[in-house]
């Protein structure tokens, strides 16, 4: 298991001003931010990022939503089990079903607008991180991070 994972703070969470509170929860959860940027994905970029879901019925709505406003993308580090531990911290995809105290329970609006994306595997964390960050933009104790 890797000590890195990837996250996106979604447009609704950013628009509602939850960025600081979510990043605080991430830090309190034992994660360190190793790369971060705020940006707005184009529709084409959202389609490329979520290409794995292109045959799913929610794909168009998801890519419309993810390109609808600013997001915050970040690479997170934790000593062990970063992907698994982050998935626990953010909670169930549906905020209504998420455990109390999780990021999605506190800040999610609905199934699509669930505040944050989190990688579901070490492999996807590396792929998703590379979509947004070059190697020179990843830092670990003032060194670039290889994933």
N, C-alpha and C positions, 0 to 999 in steps of 0.2 A: 504494500500500500504506500501511496505517495504522501508527502507532507505538504502538497499543494492542491488547491482547488480553484475554481473559477466561479464568479458570481456576476449577475447583472441586477442592479436596482432598476426596476421597470418604470415606464413613463408616469403612471399614476402615482406611485410612491414618491418619485422625484417632484412631480407637480404639487403634491400635497405637502411638501416640505419635510418629508420623513428621512431624507438622506442622512443627516447628522445622527438621528436617533438609531437608524438601522446600523450605521457604521459603528456607533458606540456599542450596540448589542453584539456586533461581530467581534470587536475588541474584547468585550467582557466575556465572550465565549471562548477566548483563548487564541484567537487568530490575529496574525499580523498582516497588514496590507503590504504587498510587495510590488504592486503595480496598480495604478488607478487612473481613470480618465472619465470625464463627462463628455458625451457626444450625442449626436442625433443620427441614428441609422437611416439610410435611405430605404425605400421599399425593396430595392434590389439587394442591398446588404442584409436586410432582415430575411429575405427569401433565401439567400445563400447560407446565412447562419442556421436557419431552421429547415434546411433542405431535407434533413432526415424525416421531417413530418409532412413533406409535400403531398403525399397521397392521403393524408388524414383530413377529415371534414373541417377541422378547426384551423387549418393552415392559413387560409386567406385572412381570416379574422385576426389570427395571431400576428401575422406579418404586418397587417394594417396597424394593429395596436402598437407593436414594437417600433414602428417607424413614425408614430404619431407625436412623439415629443422626446425631450432629452432623457438619456439613460446614464447610469454610472456603471462602468465595467471595471472589475478588479480581480487581481490574482491574490489569493489568500494563502497564508502559510500557517501550519500548525505542526508541532513535533511529530505526531503520528495520526494516521487515519483522518486526514483532512476532509476528504470527500464525505465519508460516512458521518463524521462529527458535524460537518456543516449541514448536511441533510437533516440531521436531528435538530439542529439549532433553528433551521427555517421552518420545519414542520411540513405537514401534508400539503399537497398541491392545492387542495380546496381549503381556504381559510376557515370555512364553517366546520370542517372536520379536523383542523389542526389542533394540536395540544395547546393548552393554556401556556402562555409565556413564550411561545415560539414567534419568530418574526412574522410569519404569514398570519398567525392568529391576531397579532397586535396591529399589523399594518396592511394586511391584504383586504381587498374589497370584494372580490369574487374569484371564481376559478381561473379566469384569464388574467385579471388584474390582482394577482396574488403577491404583489410587492417585489418579489425577487425570483431570479432564476438561480439555480445551483446545479453544477455538474453532477451527473449521476454515476460517473466512473472515473478512475484515474486517466484512462485513455481519452475520454471526452473532455476532461479538465485540460489536458495538454492541447487537444485540437481547438477547443473553444478559446483558450488563452492565446494561442497563436493567431486566431482570427483577429484579435484586437491589439496584441502587443508583440513587438519585435523583441528579440533577445536582449537588445541594448536597453529596453524599457522595463526590464524586470530586475529588481534589486534585492539582494540578501547581504546584509552587513556591508553595504557600499560596493558589492560585486554584482555583476549581472547574473541572473539565474537561468540555468538550462533546465528545460523540462522534457 
